[in-house]
Amino acid sequence: MSASGSLKSALPSLSRRKAFAVVTLLFASACGGSSTAGPGATLSPRSTPTTTGTDVNGTLQSGNFTRTYVLHLPPESSRLKPTPIVIAFHGLPMTAGEMSRITHLSKVADAHGFAVLFPQGYQKSWAVPGGSTPAQQAGIDDVAFVRTLLEAVGKLYGLDPARVVATGISNGGILTEFLGCSLSERLLGIVPVAGLMRRDTAAGCKPARPISVLEIHGVDDPIASYAGVPGADGFLSFTDTLAFWARVNGCSSAPVSSPLAGTTVTALTYGGCASGTEVIGYAVKGGGHAWPGGEPIGSAEEMGETSRQFDASELIWSFLDRHRGAAQL
């Protein structure tokens, strides 16, 4: 079965005519230095670390399952103290190692001093209520897994579990949306890539506190439609997903739309959000089911184009950097 076929078989559809695929990206970085670019204004340059960090392969018991992960620690020369975390969820069917390679988050982390945590999904998938992935069908509780994992690596490796940004692609992006609802007390923000909000997730979403949101999505994504999927088990559109988070965070009623200079990317930014949070979306015209600035997750015929106009991983670092001072200790 092709990669796109595996994705489509796991996702809700409109009368089974249109499947919305979820590819999860476990996205994490360790970085040193500070970025000052405002949301939607300028794009961060690519990182050029002088030394490389260390990958640690770990296991953890969660429920009745032994789970695995890859933790990337930045070199001591660039490591921030306290050390924030980016936790990055791969897509379906993908691995933690593939997520690391596709996103090059570890390289970005080495330059800026944060840690990147790449969890491995059950049978290369993540569980989101209402979905039909192998993890959901097996009764996996990925929220409990993520909570336990953050606590464990924080204690073992001297990381700061109060300064965490979650990201993911496709199925991992959908999980990231769900974590924004169910684990907001542990997260500074979420960055779903090519993964939108399930309608049934939105119906029951009650975050414990406001949470910053950065959404990145290809306008021409052939797998996870920018327009969403109708029906109770479908998905909100990209713009409706942003509007949902804006309401949750008490932001302005309409976003400001601004093009990113020299690109086909449009930034949609909501203002006036509660508790210093932000809600911003990057709509990538011509972009497919992809991690902008990273390696393609499949062929252009199946997944569409991977934009080279900006680096999603550097953008995530800028997002983390803007919010890491707001951690509730």
N, C-alpha and C positions, 0 to 999 in steps of 0.2 A: 504494500500500500504506500502511496506517495505521502510526503509530509503534509501536504494540504488535505489529503483524504483523511489522515489520522486526526487532524485538527477538526475538520468538519463533522466527523462522526461523533465527536465528544461534545458538541455544542447544540444549544436550542436552535430551532429553526421556525420559519413561518410556513406552517403546513408542510414542513420538510422540503420546502422549495428553496429556502435560502438559509444556509447554516452560518452561524457566527462563531468563528473559531477563537479559541483562547490559547495563546502561547505564553507560558509563564517565564519571566526572566528573573532570575535571582541576581540582583544587582547590588554590588557593594564596592567601596573604595576606601583607600587609606591615603590621606593627603596632608601636606604641610603647606602653610602659607594661607593667605586670606584673599578672597575675591570680593571686589566691591561693585561689580556690575549689578544694576537694578533689574527687576523682573521684566523680561520682554524688551530690554533696551539694547544690550550688546551681547555678543557671544564670546565666551571664554576661549582663549587660545588653547591649543593642544598642550598637554603636559609633557615636559621633558625631564623626567627624574634622573638624578645623577647616580643613584643606587637603587637596587631593587629590594623589595620586601620578601616575606616568607609565606608560603602556603602551608596550612595545617589541615590535615584530614582528620575529622572527628566523627564519633558516633554518640548517639543520645537515645535513651529510652523515653518514648512518649506514648502513653496508653499501653497497648499490647504490642507495639511495633518498635523495632530498632531503626532509628533514623540516622542519616548521615549528612555531613555538610563539609564544605571547604571554607576555611577562614583565611583571608589574606591580611597579614599584618604589615604595616608600612615599616621602612627602616627607622631605627631610632633617631637618625639624623633629621628626619622630617616629621616624626610622629608628634601629633598634637596631644596636649595634656590638659584636661581629660580627653581621651581618644573617642571621637564619635564613630558611629557605625552606619554604613549603608547596607541594608539587607536586600538582596536581589534575587528575585524568583524567576526561574527559567520558564519557558513555554512548554507546550505539549506537542510532540514528544521530544523532550530535551533533557540534558543533564546539567548538573552544577558546573562541571568543567566546560561544557559548551557555552554556558552563560558567561563564564569568565572570559573565554576567548572572544566571543562575539562582541561583548561590550567593552573590552579592554579597561574595565573598571579598576583592576588591580594596578595598572600603570598610572591611572589618574590618582589613585589612592597613594601611591608611592610619592608622587609629586606634592600632594597637599596634606598628607599626614593622617588620613582617617583609615579605619579598618573596613574591609568588605566581607560580608558574610553571604556565601552562596549555599543555601540549603538544597537538599535533593528531595524532589517530590516522590510520592509513592507511585511506583510504576510510571515514572516520568510525568506525573500529573499532580494537580492540586485539587483539594476539595473545597467547593463553594456550594452552599445550600441551593438546591434547585438544579444544579448541574448534573451531568451524566458521565463525568470522568471516572477512570478506574479508582482514584482516591476517594471520590464521593460515594461510589458504589460499595467500597470496602468499609465505609463508616469512619474514615480518617478524620481526626479533629486537628486541622492544620493551625487553627488559632491557638490551641493549647500547645502545639508543637513550637510555634514561633515564640510564644511567651516563655516557655521553658528554655528554649535555645538562647534567647537574649540574656536571660538571667545566668545561664551556665557559662557562656563565653565571657560575659562581663566579669565574673568572679575569677575564672581561670586565667584570663589574659589581660586583666587590668583595663578593660574597656568600659565605656560609660553607657549603660543601658537606658539612661534618661535622654540621650542625644542620638536618636535613631531616625533615619529616613528609610522608608520601604519603597522599593520599586520592583517592577516586573514587566514582562512582555507577554502579550496574548493571554493564555490561561493564567500566567503569573501576574499579568496586569489586572485581570479580573479579581484574582485573590487580593491584590493590593487594594483595590476598591473596597472589598469586603473588610479588610483589616482596618481601613480608615473608619469604618462603622463600629467594629467590635474590639479594636485594640488602640483606640485614640489616646488613651491615658499613657501609653508607652511610646507613642510616636510623635515626632515633631511634624512630620508631613509624609505625604505619599506622592509617588510619581509613576502612575500607570502609563505604560507605553503600548500602543496597539491593543488596548484592553479597556472596555467601557463598563459602565455600571449596569448590572443586571436589574431588571425592573422589580423583581421580587426582593432583591437586596435593598433597593431604594425604599420600598414600602415599609421595611422593618428597621431601617437604619436610624439609630439613636446614639451618636457619638457621645462619650462622657465629657468631652470638652471640644472646643473649636480646633481644627487641624488644617494646616496649610496643604494646598493641593496644586500640583503641576501636572497637567495632562499633555501628552504628546501623541499625535495621531495623524496618520497619512490620510489625506482627503480621498485618495484613490486606492485605499486598502481593499484588495479583493477578497480578503478572508473575514475581517472584522469591519463590517460596513460602517463608514463614517456617519451614515444616516440612521444607524441602529437597526434593531429587529423588533417589529411589532409583536404584541401578544404578551400575556402574563408571564411567560417564561422567556421573554425576549430581552432586549437590551435598549437602554436609552441611547439616543444619538450623542455624538461628541458634544454638541452645543447644549443639549439637555442635561448631560452629565455634569458639565461645568455649572450650569444654572442650579442644579440640585445642590452641589457643594456650596455655591454662593448663598443659597437660602439657609442651609445648615449653619454657615458661619456668619450670618447676619450681614452679608456684603451688600453693595449697591445692587439695584434691580437689573441693571444692564451693564455689559462689559464695554470697555473701550477697545476698539479694534485698531491695531497698528501694524503695518508691514515691517519686517526686519530688513534693514537696508541690505541690498545686494542679494536677496534671497526671494524664494516664492513662499516663504513662511509668514503666516499671519498670527500675531499674538493677540489673544483675547484676555483682557485683564479686568478683574472686578476690584473695585476699591472699597474702602471703609469697612473691611472685615474685622470681626471681633478679635480681641486679645492679640493684635499684631499679626494675625494670620493673613495669608494671601490665597487667592484662587486665580490661576492663570492657565491658559491653554495655548499650545503651539499646534496650529493646523498647518500641515505640510502639504502644499499643493504638489501633486505629482508623486507624493510619497506612498509607498505600499505598506505591507505588513512587515515592519522592519524597525531596527534600532538605528536611528539616524547617526551617521558617523561611525557605525560599527560594521562588522562583517554581515553579509546577507545571511538570513536564516534558511534560505531556500533559493530556488531559481527565480529569476525575474518573471518567468512565465507563470509560475505558481503564486508567488508572493508579492509581485510588483517591485517597484524600484526602491533601493535603499538610498535615501538622501545623503549627500555629502556636503550639504550647505551649512550644517552645524553639527556639533558633537554632543549627543544626548548625555554622555557620561560626564563631560565637563559642565554641562548645564545642571546636572544633578548635584555636582560639587558646589556650584554657585548657590543653588537652592539650600543645600545643607548649611553652607557657610552663613547665609543670611539669617538662619533660624537657630543655629546651635547655641547662641547666647540666651535663648528664651527657655531653655530646659527647666522643668520644675524638679528641683532636687528633693 
